Amino acid sequence: MKKYSYLIALIIIPFLGWSQNEGTKVFSLQEAIDYAKVHNYDYINAQTDIKIAEKKVWETTAIGLPQVDGAISNENYINIPVTLLPDFISPSVYNVNMNGFGLTPVHPLPEDQQFFPVQFGTKHNASAALNVSQLLFSGEYIVGLQASKAFLGQTEKQKVQTEVLLVEQVSKSYFLILSLEDNLKILDSSLIINTQLLAETKAMFKAGFVEDTDVDQLDVIVSNLEASIRNIQNEKNTAVAFLKFYMGLAPTASIELSDYIDLALDQLNINYLLQSNFDVNENIDFLLFMQQKELANLQLKRDKSQYLPSLNAFFSAKTNAMRDTYNFFDGTKPWYPTTVWGFQMNIPIFSSGKRHAVVQQSKLNLKKLDESQKQLTTSLQLQVQTARNNFSNKYYEYLNRKKNLELTVKIYQKTQVKYKQGMASSFDLNQAQNGFIQANADYTLSIMNLLQNKIELEKFLTKTAALFN
C-alpha cells in the first residue's frame, strides 16, 4: 500500500482532507461496533429478551411456592330461591282423620304426589375466605423449571448470535465506506488534473496547436470521471445510511470514519485466518442448535412425567353470615366459621395409550435432532473450508489487482508526459485514462471483496464463549 500511495501521488495533486463539521461524530471501527452494541435496535431487544426470560424463570419457580388467595362475597336476593318439597303433611292428616277419628274427608286425597313451595335461606348473605395451597410434588413442575432455565440460556445465546451478526453488519458497511472514499479521492484528484488539462488543450486549440478532436477526447474523459464520481458518491451515501441504521443512529446524524483502508489491510492476519482450528463447539449456530436439543430432551422428560402422580396440600378458612336485614357490620351478630385442611393426590391410571404416543413422538423428534446435529456439524465445517478458500482467492486477487494498478499508473503517467510533449495523441491519453479508471475500480472492488470475506471467515472463527456475560 505504501508503494501504491507513492505511485498515485506522482499523478495527483495533494488532497485536502475535509474538516470536521460541528456536531459530527467520528468513529473508528471498534468505536462504531461498541456504539452499535448500545444503540442497535435488534441488540437492545435481545437484551430485553433475556430480562423477559429471567422473569419467566421466576414465574415458573413461583408455581412450586405457596399460593395464597382471598375472597370476599356479598349476595343480596331480590327474590329468595324457591324449592318444591313433597307434600308429606296432607297424607298424614288424612290418615289420622280417617283411621284415628273415623272422619271422611270432603275432598279425597289426590292420587298424584303434591308439592308445596318453600324458601330456604336469608335475604342477605356474606362470606370471607382465605385459601392456601402448596405443591408438594409434580414431575411436570420439576421439568418445567428446568425448561425455563434452558429457555433463559437460549435467549442468552440468541443475544450472542445477534452480536456476531451486528459486528458483521457494521464491519462490512464500515469497510465499504472506506473503500469508496479511497476510490473517490483518487477519482477527484484525477478529475482536477484532467479538468486543468482540458482547459490548457482548449487554449492550445484556439491558438491552432491541436485539433478539436483532442478537446473532445479530454471532454469525454472529464465527463466519464464526473459520472463515476457521482455513482460512487451515491453508493457511499447508501453505505453510510446503512451503517447509521446498524449503529442505531438517526438518519440525519453526521458521522465520519477515523480508520483507513491501509490499516485494515495491515491487520489482515493471514496466518490466523487460514491456519487456525475451527471448533464447532464455539460456533454460535451450533450452540443454539444444542440448546434446542436440550429443550427437546426436557420435553421428553415432561411427557414421561405425565405417568407420575402429583401431590398438593391445601388449607382453607371461611366465615359466613346470613341476615334478613343488611347488618353485617353489627358486631353483635354472629358469623359462622368453616376451616379445613388436607392433601390431594392426582394419580394417572389409564389414558388409552395417549401418554405413550406422546412420549414416542418426543423420542422420534430427538432421533431427528441427532441426525440434524451431524448434518449441521458437517455443514459448518464445509462452510469454514469454503470461506477460507474464498478468502485465499480474494487475497491473491487483491495482490494481482494491486500490481495491475501500479503498472496502469506508470503507463498513465508516461502517457500524460508524452501528451504534453506532443508525443502522444488525445486518443492515447483517453485509453490510458480508461485503463487507469478500470484498474482503480478493480482494485477497490478487490479490497471490498477481500475485507468482506475476511469478516465472513472471522464470524466462523469467533470464540463465542467469551461473549457470554
GUDO-64929 format. One record per residue (C-alpha): residue number from 1; x, y, z; residue in three letters. Coordinates in Angstrom, 3 decimals, padded with zeros to 6 digits. Layout:
N
  num        c1        c2        c3  residu
  NUM         X         Y         Z     ALA
...
REM end
This chain:
469
  num        c1        c2        c3  residu
    1   000.000   000.000   000.000     MET
    2   002.899   002.385   000.682     LYS
    3   004.265   001.754  -002.807     LYS
    4   000.791   002.214  -004.247     TYR
    5   000.327   005.508  -002.397     SER
    6   003.673   006.735  -003.706     TYR
    7   002.775   005.900  -007.302     LEU
    8  -000.648   007.542  -007.032     ILE
    9   000.958   010.624  -005.559     ALA
   10   003.001   011.055  -008.733     LEU
   11  -000.119   011.774  -010.765     ILE
   12  -002.403   013.542  -008.312     ILE
   13  -002.187   016.840  -006.514     ILE
   14  -002.240   016.945  -002.731     PRO
   15  -005.691   016.109  -001.440     PHE
   16  -007.010   018.317   001.293     LEU
   17  -008.921   016.457   003.991     GLY
   18  -012.349   017.651   004.981     TRP
   19  -012.703   019.437   008.288     SER
   20  -014.910   018.010   010.964     GLN
   21  -018.328   019.603   010.950     ASN
   22  -019.901   020.864   014.097     GLU
   23  -021.839   018.031   015.703     GLY
   24  -020.162   015.374   013.583     THR
   25  -019.345   012.156   015.392     LYS
   26  -016.099   010.415   014.492     VAL
   27  -015.849   006.634   014.841     PHE
   28  -013.119   004.068   014.462     SER
   29  -014.342   000.596   013.534     LEU
   30  -014.180  -000.608   017.139     GLN
   31  -015.929   002.536   018.375     GLU
   32  -018.675   002.004   015.791     ALA
   33  -019.131  -001.592   016.973     ILE
   34  -019.180  -000.549   020.636     ASP
   35  -021.715   002.179   019.895     TYR
   36  -023.913  -000.283   017.999     ALA
   37  -023.888  -002.668   020.981     LYS
   38  -025.591   000.045   022.994     VAL
   39  -027.958   001.570   020.442     HIS
   40  -028.752  -001.081   017.805     ASN
   41  -032.469  -001.914   017.824     TYR
   42  -032.114  -005.690   017.494     ASP
   43  -029.379  -005.817   020.141     TYR
   44  -031.476  -003.819   022.594     ILE
   45  -034.394  -006.198   022.006     ASN
   46  -032.093  -009.201   022.505     ALA
   47  -031.074  -007.818   025.905     GLN
   48  -034.717  -007.253   026.775     THR
   49  -035.496  -010.851   025.784     ASP
   50  -033.009  -012.025   028.414     ILE
   51  -034.799  -009.997   031.091     LYS
   52  -038.122  -011.464   029.953     ILE
   53  -036.655  -014.976   030.187     ALA
   54  -035.377  -014.227   033.703     GLU
   55  -038.894  -013.217   034.740     LYS
   56  -040.195  -016.401   033.093     LYS
   57  -037.866  -018.465   035.288     VAL
   58  -039.290  -016.809   038.391     TRP
   59  -042.840  -017.251   037.095     GLU
   60  -042.231  -020.994   036.772     THR
   61  -040.443  -021.181   040.134     THR
   62  -043.370  -019.475   041.856     ALA
   63  -045.699  -022.302   040.804     ILE
   64  -043.996  -024.567   043.364     GLY
   65  -044.157  -021.962   046.165     LEU
   66  -047.142  -021.345   048.486     PRO
   67  -050.176  -019.828   046.772     GLN
   68  -052.442  -017.652   048.910     VAL
   69  -055.806  -016.360   047.726     ASP
   70  -058.506  -014.393   049.497     GLY
   71  -062.149  -013.927   048.580     ALA
   72  -064.965  -011.735   049.853     ILE
   73  -068.528  -012.093   048.606     SER
   74  -071.871  -010.439   049.308     ASN
   75  -075.205  -011.719   047.962     GLU
   76  -078.482  -009.818   048.233     ASN
   77  -081.521  -011.701   046.942     TYR
   78  -084.330  -009.740   045.385     ILE
   79  -086.257  -012.996   045.341     ASN
   80  -085.069  -015.838   047.552     ILE
   81  -084.826  -019.073   045.539     PRO
   82  -087.863  -021.337   045.845     VAL
   83  -087.618  -025.112   046.409     THR
   84  -090.515  -027.544   045.883     LEU
   85  -090.896  -030.021   048.769     LEU
   86  -093.068  -033.165   048.560     PRO
   87  -096.431  -032.797   050.321     ASP
   88  -095.771  -035.193   053.207     PHE
   89  -098.248  -033.375   055.538     ILE
   90  -101.577  -033.944   053.718     SER
   91  -101.324  -037.787   053.660     PRO
   92  -100.599  -037.825   057.395     SER
   93  -103.564  -035.587   058.182     VAL
   94  -105.894  -037.698   056.007     TYR
   95  -104.624  -040.876   057.664     ASN
   96  -105.132  -039.552   061.202     VAL
   97  -108.634  -038.191   060.463     ASN
   98  -109.776  -041.335   058.698     MET
   99  -108.234  -044.012   060.888     ASN
  100  -107.977  -042.201   064.209     GLY
  101  -111.197  -040.297   064.214     PHE
  102  -113.262  -042.041   061.557     GLY
  103  -113.770  -038.850   059.623     LEU
  104  -114.486  -038.905   055.930     THR
  105  -112.784  -036.031   054.064     PRO
  106  -114.954  -033.821   051.928     VAL
  107  -112.260  -033.853   049.212     HIS
  108  -110.452  -037.139   048.598     PRO
  109  -106.665  -037.236   048.691     LEU
  110  -105.278  -036.673   045.161     PRO
  111  -103.572  -039.683   043.663     GLU
  112  -100.653  -037.643   042.257     ASP
  113  -097.923  -036.664   044.632     GLN
  114  -098.284  -032.995   045.529     GLN
  115  -095.558  -030.447   046.208     PHE
  116  -095.592  -027.157   048.019     PHE
  117  -093.101  -024.297   047.542     PRO
  118  -090.726  -023.202   050.302     VAL
  119  -087.931  -020.591   050.511     GLN
  120  -084.706  -021.536   052.262     PHE
  121  -082.068  -019.054   053.283     GLY
  122  -081.916  -015.385   054.093     THR
  123  -082.208  -012.271   052.010     LYS
  124  -078.635  -011.110   052.680     HIS
  125  -075.516  -013.322   052.753     ASN
  126  -071.813  -012.522   053.117     ALA
  127  -068.638  -014.556   053.316     SER
  128  -064.863  -014.065   053.668     ALA
  129  -062.367  -016.806   052.812     ALA
  130  -058.611  -017.435   052.857     LEU
  131  -057.170  -020.294   050.779     ASN
  132  -053.594  -021.553   050.933     VAL
  133  -052.188  -024.252   048.633     SER
  134  -048.744  -025.789   048.303     GLN
  135  -047.449  -028.058   045.556     LEU
  136  -045.593  -030.910   047.247     LEU
  137  -044.617  -032.988   044.252     PHE
  138  -045.102  -032.755   040.486     SER
  139  -042.769  -034.235   037.897     GLY
  140  -044.134  -031.838   035.306     GLU
  141  -043.262  -028.865   037.539     TYR
  142  -039.677  -030.052   038.053     ILE
  143  -039.124  -030.446   034.322     VAL
  144  -040.880  -027.143   033.622     GLY
  145  -038.474  -025.373   035.966     LEU
  146  -035.513  -026.917   034.129     GLN
  147  -037.038  -025.901   030.802     ALA
  148  -037.471  -022.280   031.879     SER
  149  -033.764  -022.110   032.799     LYS
  150  -032.861  -023.713   029.475     ALA
  151  -035.001  -021.086   027.737     PHE
  152  -033.024  -018.388   029.551     LEU
  153  -029.823  -019.971   028.232     GLY
  154  -031.281  -019.933   024.733     GLN
  155  -032.077  -016.204   024.888     THR
  156  -028.526  -015.522   026.081     GLU
  157  -027.154  -017.409   023.095     LYS
  158  -029.546  -015.583   020.773     GLN
  159  -028.130  -012.326   022.129     LYS
  160  -024.629  -013.545   021.229     VAL
  161  -025.892  -014.501   017.769     GLN
  162  -027.312  -011.002   017.378     THR
  163  -023.971  -009.558   018.483     GLU
  164  -021.995  -011.642   015.979     VAL
  165  -024.354  -010.555   013.187     LEU
  166  -024.156  -006.933   014.333     LEU
  167  -020.349  -006.937   014.242     VAL
  168  -020.510  -008.387   010.726     GLU
  169  -023.003  -005.773   009.504     GLN
  170  -021.157  -002.805   010.998     VAL
  171  -017.749  -004.033   009.785     SER
  172  -018.920  -004.657   006.229     LYS
  173  -020.578  -001.240   005.990     SER
  174  -017.565   000.465   007.552     TYR
  175  -015.066  -001.138   005.152     PHE
  176  -017.323  -000.472   002.182     LEU
  177  -017.389   003.241   003.026     ILE
  178  -013.602   003.316   003.433     LEU
  179  -013.121   001.639   000.053     SER
  180  -015.483   004.036  -001.681     LEU
  181  -013.855   007.047  -000.020     GLU
  182  -010.438   005.850  -001.148     ASP
  183  -011.749   005.466  -004.685     ASN
  184  -013.334   008.913  -004.575     LEU
  185  -010.085   010.559  -003.510     LYS
  186  -008.246   009.121  -006.499     ILE
  187  -011.010   009.990  -008.969     LEU
  188  -011.436   013.515  -007.539     ASP
  189  -007.722   014.176  -007.926     SER
  190  -007.717   012.744  -011.442     SER
  191  -010.707   014.933  -012.299     LEU
  192  -008.836   018.047  -011.160     ILE
  193  -005.818   017.167  -013.298     ILE
  194  -007.859   016.383  -016.391     ASN
  195  -010.071   019.469  -015.970     THR
  196  -006.929   021.577  -015.924     GLN
  197  -005.556   019.664  -018.898     LEU
  198  -008.824   020.215  -020.761     LEU
  199  -008.574   023.966  -020.180     ALA
  200  -004.983   024.006  -021.453     GLU
  201  -005.928   021.961  -024.519     THR
  202  -008.783   024.346  -025.330     LYS
  203  -006.341   027.233  -025.162     ALA
  204  -003.940   025.370  -027.453     MET
  205  -006.825   024.637  -029.845     PHE
  206  -007.671   028.323  -030.054     LYS
  207  -004.005   029.014  -030.797     ALA
  208  -004.119   026.378  -033.555     GLY
  209  -001.656   023.948  -031.996     PHE
  210  -004.068   020.993  -031.555     VAL
  211  -007.155   019.677  -033.296     GLU
  212  -010.706   019.797  -031.985     ASP
  213  -010.679   016.010  -031.565     THR
  214  -008.104   016.443  -028.808     ASP
  215  -010.505   018.742  -026.974     VAL
  216  -013.365   016.302  -027.492     ASP
  217  -011.328   013.367  -026.189     GLN
  218  -010.441   015.227  -022.994     LEU
  219  -014.029   016.397  -022.654     ASP
  220  -015.131   012.737  -022.729     VAL
  221  -012.525   011.861  -020.096     ILE
  222  -013.783   014.617  -017.763     VAL
  223  -017.427   013.641  -018.302     SER
  224  -016.688   009.979  -017.549     ASN
  225  -014.838   010.928  -014.380     LEU
  226  -017.710   013.130  -013.218     GLU
  227  -020.205   010.319  -013.857     ALA
  228  -018.052   007.807  -011.972     SER
  229  -017.695   010.190  -009.026     ILE
  230  -021.474   010.731  -008.854     ARG
  231  -022.140   006.989  -008.897     ASN
  232  -019.582   006.246  -006.205     ILE
  233  -020.821   009.143  -004.074     GLN
  234  -024.361   007.734  -004.232     ASN
  235  -023.046   004.300  -003.274     GLU
  236  -021.202   005.860  -000.360     LYS
  237  -024.314   007.723   000.807     ASN
  238  -026.242   004.448   000.778     THR
  239  -023.480   002.667   002.699     ALA
  240  -023.378   005.465   005.291     VAL
  241  -027.158   005.263   005.714     ALA
  242  -026.927   001.509   006.384     PHE
  243  -024.041   001.988   008.815     LEU
  244  -026.036   004.558   010.781     LYS
  245  -029.018   002.200   010.796     PHE
  246  -026.943  -000.695   012.158     TYR
  247  -025.406   001.594   014.776     MET
  248  -028.804   002.886   015.887     GLY
  249  -028.096   006.461   014.784     LEU
  250  -030.724   008.814   013.383     ALA
  251  -030.707   009.184   009.574     PRO
  252  -029.897   012.872   009.992     THR
  253  -026.825   012.231   012.179     ALA
  254  -023.471   013.321   010.761     SER
  255  -020.607   010.839   011.092     ILE
  256  -017.022   010.442   009.910     GLU
  257  -014.747   007.415   009.964     LEU
  258  -011.280   007.641   011.501     SER
  259  -009.824   004.318   010.261     ASP
  260  -008.178   003.850   006.877     TYR
  261  -008.078   001.073   004.316     ILE
  262  -004.313   000.737   004.813     ASP
  263  -004.865  -000.050   008.498     LEU
  264  -007.482  -002.689   007.706     ALA
  265  -005.191  -004.346   005.154     LEU
  266  -002.234  -004.282   007.557     ASP
  267  -004.356  -006.125   010.136     GLN
  268  -005.474  -009.000   007.892     LEU
  269  -003.571  -011.629   009.956     ASN
  270  -003.400  -014.100   007.076     ILE
  271  -001.851  -016.953   009.069     ASN
  272  -004.553  -016.884   011.720     TYR
  273  -007.385  -016.799   009.206     LEU
  274  -006.043  -019.619   007.050     LEU
  275  -004.464  -021.910   009.663     GLN
  276  -006.389  -021.569   012.956     SER
  277  -008.505  -024.515   014.045     ASN
  278  -012.275  -024.341   013.789     PHE
  279  -014.082  -025.562   016.928     ASP
  280  -017.710  -026.341   016.182     VAL
  281  -018.499  -026.103   019.910     ASN
  282  -017.571  -022.400   019.783     GLU
  283  -019.876  -021.647   016.865     ASN
  284  -022.979  -019.768   017.928     ILE
  285  -025.254  -021.503   015.424     ASP
  286  -024.143  -024.897   016.754     PHE
  287  -024.589  -023.766   020.364     LEU
  288  -028.111  -022.572   019.609     LEU
  289  -028.914  -025.910   017.987     PHE
  290  -027.637  -027.787   021.040     MET
  291  -029.805  -025.547   023.218     GLN
  292  -032.836  -026.527   021.142     GLN
  293  -031.839  -030.168   021.522     LYS
  294  -031.681  -029.729   025.286     GLU
  295  -035.201  -028.285   025.229     LEU
  296  -036.326  -031.310   023.196     ALA
  297  -034.819  -033.610   025.852     ASN
  298  -036.702  -031.713   028.529     LEU
  299  -039.883  -032.083   026.509     GLN
  300  -039.354  -035.854   026.577     LEU
  301  -038.881  -035.731   030.359     LYS
  302  -042.040  -033.658   030.698     ARG
  303  -044.021  -036.166   028.634     ASP
  304  -042.726  -039.026   030.791     LYS
  305  -043.651  -037.114   033.955     SER
  306  -047.295  -037.416   032.930     GLN
  307  -047.124  -041.000   034.284     TYR
  308  -046.253  -039.724   037.769     LEU
  309  -048.779  -038.661   040.420     PRO
  310  -048.899  -035.119   041.759     SER
  311  -049.441  -034.140   045.399     LEU
  312  -050.854  -030.885   046.749     ASN
  313  -051.605  -029.626   050.266     ALA
  314  -054.325  -027.107   050.978     PHE
  315  -055.763  -025.047   053.812     PHE
  316  -058.983  -023.039   053.725     SER
  317  -060.606  -020.795   056.314     ALA
  318  -064.016  -019.320   055.635     LYS
  319  -066.650  -017.476   057.609     THR
  320  -070.277  -016.811   056.605     ASN
  321  -073.100  -014.604   057.758     ALA
  322  -076.796  -014.839   056.856     MET
  323  -079.135  -011.959   057.576     ARG
  324  -082.691  -010.950   056.779     ASP
  325  -081.558  -007.337   057.165     THR
  326  -078.341  -005.822   055.929     TYR
  327  -076.402  -005.545   059.209     ASN
  328  -073.111  -007.313   058.509     PHE
  329  -071.161  -004.609   060.318     PHE
  330  -073.038  -005.185   063.527     ASP
  331  -070.504  -006.828   065.850     GLY
  332  -073.160  -008.410   067.993     THR
  333  -074.475  -010.583   065.181     LYS
  334  -072.868  -013.973   064.636     PRO
  335  -070.557  -015.170   061.837     TRP
  336  -070.159  -018.903   061.266     TYR
  337  -066.618  -020.139   060.524     PRO
  338  -065.551  -023.159   058.476     THR
  339  -061.927  -024.339   058.484     THR
  340  -060.471  -027.251   056.509     VAL
  341  -057.064  -028.575   055.515     TRP
  342  -055.902  -031.657   053.673     GLY
  343  -053.982  -033.269   050.829     PHE
  344  -054.918  -034.111   047.285     GLN
  345  -053.101  -036.649   045.137     MET
  346  -053.892  -036.959   041.438     ASN
  347  -052.943  -040.379   040.091     ILE
  348  -052.904  -041.039   036.326     PRO
  349  -054.243  -044.541   035.706     ILE
  350  -055.259  -045.126   032.101     PHE
  351  -055.256  -042.848   029.046     SER
  352  -055.911  -045.391   026.275     SER
  353  -052.317  -045.055   025.057     GLY
  354  -052.336  -041.268   024.732     LYS
  355  -049.393  -040.699   027.075     ARG
  356  -047.398  -043.467   025.394     HIS
  357  -047.976  -041.939   021.960     ALA
  358  -046.830  -038.511   023.182     VAL
  359  -043.622  -039.979   024.636     VAL
  360  -042.869  -041.847   021.423     GLN
  361  -043.287  -038.661   019.393     GLN
  362  -040.734  -036.882   021.585     SER
  363  -038.292  -039.774   021.214     LYS
  364  -038.619  -039.717   017.437     LEU
  365  -038.119  -035.952   017.406     ASN
  366  -034.866  -036.429   019.354     LEU
  367  -033.767  -039.043   016.840     LYS
  368  -034.271  -036.479   014.055     LYS
  369  -032.261  -033.908   016.013     LEU
  370  -029.376  -036.367   016.364     ASP
  371  -029.200  -036.614   012.583     GLU
  372  -029.572  -032.847   012.242     SER
  373  -026.640  -032.378   014.617     GLN
  374  -024.409  -034.496   012.382     LYS
  375  -025.639  -032.573   009.347     GLN
  376  -025.022  -029.191   010.970     LEU
  377  -021.503  -030.185   012.082     THR
  378  -020.574  -031.269   008.574     THR
  379  -022.231  -028.196   007.069     SER
  380  -020.342  -025.784   009.336     LEU
  381  -017.021  -027.463   008.577     GLN
  382  -017.792  -027.197   004.868     LEU
  383  -018.725  -023.519   005.227     GLN
  384  -015.473  -022.766   007.049     VAL
  385  -013.430  -024.511   004.366     GLN
  386  -015.335  -022.635   001.663     THR
  387  -014.841  -019.327   003.486     ALA
  388  -011.099  -019.994   003.767     ARG
  389  -010.833  -020.850   000.088     ASN
  390  -012.779  -017.731  -000.852     ASN
  391  -010.619  -015.564   001.387     PHE
  392  -007.434  -017.049  -000.054     SER
  393  -008.689  -016.446  -003.599     ASN
  394  -009.691  -012.861  -002.810     LYS
  395  -006.334  -012.210  -001.174     TYR
  396  -004.369  -013.279  -004.249     TYR
  397  -006.841  -011.422  -006.456     GLU
  398  -006.185  -008.305  -004.359     TYR
  399  -002.415  -008.702  -004.812     LEU
  400  -002.893  -009.088  -008.569     ASN
  401  -005.207  -006.065  -008.819     ARG
  402  -002.753  -004.033  -006.785     LYS
  403   000.092  -004.922  -009.156     LYS
  404  -002.085  -004.135  -012.189     ASN
  405  -002.954  -000.739  -010.731     LEU
  406   000.711   000.075  -010.163     GLU
  407   001.512  -000.778  -013.798     LEU
  408  -001.503   001.186  -015.060     THR
  409  -000.438   004.209  -013.032     VAL
  410   003.034   004.116  -014.604     LYS
  411   001.522   003.858  -018.082     ILE
  412  -000.884   006.714  -017.378     TYR
  413   001.969   008.845  -016.022     GLN
  414   004.103   008.389  -019.055     LYS
  415   001.188   008.992  -021.430     THR
  416   000.426   012.297  -019.710     GLN
  417   004.014   013.416  -020.091     VAL
  418   004.080   012.338  -023.731     LYS
  419   000.794   014.123  -024.426     TYR
  420   002.133   017.390  -023.044     LYS
  421   005.252   016.935  -025.176     GLN
  422   003.179   016.192  -028.269     GLY
  423   004.444   012.620  -028.499     MET
  424   001.031   011.019  -027.689     ALA
  425  -002.407   011.744  -029.016     SER
  426  -005.532   012.510  -027.028     SER
  427  -006.761   009.063  -028.067     PHE
  428  -003.731   007.509  -026.381     ASP
  429  -004.391   009.621  -023.296     LEU
  430  -008.061   008.565  -023.297     ASN
  431  -007.092   004.883  -023.466     GLN
  432  -004.590   005.288  -020.640     ALA
  433  -007.170   007.169  -018.582     GLN
  434  -009.823   004.478  -019.121     ASN
  435  -007.306   001.801  -018.227     GLY
  436  -006.413   003.677  -015.037     PHE
  437  -010.079   004.146  -014.032     ILE
  438  -010.862   000.475  -014.677     GLN
  439  -007.755  -000.703  -012.807     ALA
  440  -008.627   001.559  -009.885     ASN
  441  -012.234   000.262  -009.822     ALA
  442  -010.990  -003.339  -009.963     ASP
  443  -008.530  -002.662  -007.165     TYR
  444  -011.183  -001.049  -004.975     THR
  445  -013.557  -003.937  -005.619     LEU
  446  -010.845  -006.463  -004.743     SER
  447  -010.292  -004.697  -001.419     ILE
  448  -014.008  -004.756  -000.614     MET
  449  -014.248  -008.431  -001.558     ASN
  450  -011.170  -009.282   000.488     LEU
  451  -012.383  -007.467   003.614     LEU
  452  -015.897  -008.856   003.342     GLN
  453  -014.562  -012.399   003.002     ASN
  454  -012.311  -011.735   005.968     LYS
  455  -015.368  -010.787   008.027     ILE
  456  -017.232  -013.894   006.843     GLU
  457  -014.344  -016.123   007.891     LEU
  458  -013.850  -014.357   011.222     GLU
  459  -017.520  -014.981   012.010     LYS
  460  -016.869  -018.733   011.993     PHE
  461  -013.631  -018.426   013.970     LEU
  462  -015.087  -016.185   016.689     THR
  463  -014.835  -017.766   020.131     LYS
  464  -018.419  -017.112   021.200     THR
  465  -017.923  -018.447   024.734     ALA
  466  -016.050  -015.233   025.538     ALA
  467  -019.119  -013.189   024.525     LEU
  468  -021.379  -014.611   027.252     PHE
  469  -021.877  -012.367   030.243     ASN
REM end
